[in-house]
Amino acid sequence: QVQLVESGGGLVQAGGSLRLSCAASGRTFSSYTMGWFRQAPGKEREFVATISGSGGLTDYADSVKGRFTISRDNAKNTVYLQMDSLKPEDTAVYYCGFFKRSHWYGGNRADEYDNWGQGTQVTVSS
């Protein structure tokens, strides 16, 4: 059974930091690009960051570039999102997902990912 479990969200003041984790099971983790997306109330799920299976390639949404860092530990089947200099507009539920195709890099559309976790709430106060 394929499963993703996000954790690490919480309430933080603007300018603060959080580190999200996403633990994966049920697939050969290192074979898959992983993505972080977020969804605010009343809005569509939007791309945040993606990382290739080896961890050598990454991509970020312009809104988080320079503030967020995606990484992965394939020995632990876990992908991380380090979020620094947080802003109130970063408030959302954050989700991780598997890219649908193994051994393939890319994708900043939510419909290219599946097996979403339950999400973790990030709230940034001003």
Sequence and secondary structure as in RCSB ss.txt:
>XXXX:A:sequence
QVQLVESGGGLVQAGGSLRLSCAASGRTFSSYTMGWFRQAPGKEREFVATISGSGGLTDYADSVKGRFTISRDNA
KNTVYLQMDSLKPEDTAVYYCGFFKRSHWYGGNRADEYDNWGQGTQVTVSS
>XXXX:A:secstr
  EEEEE  EEEETT  EEEEEEEESS GGGS EEEEEE TTS  EEEEEE TTS  EEE TTTTTTEEEEEETT
TTEEEEEE S  GGG EEEEEEEESSTT     SGGGEES    EEEEEE 
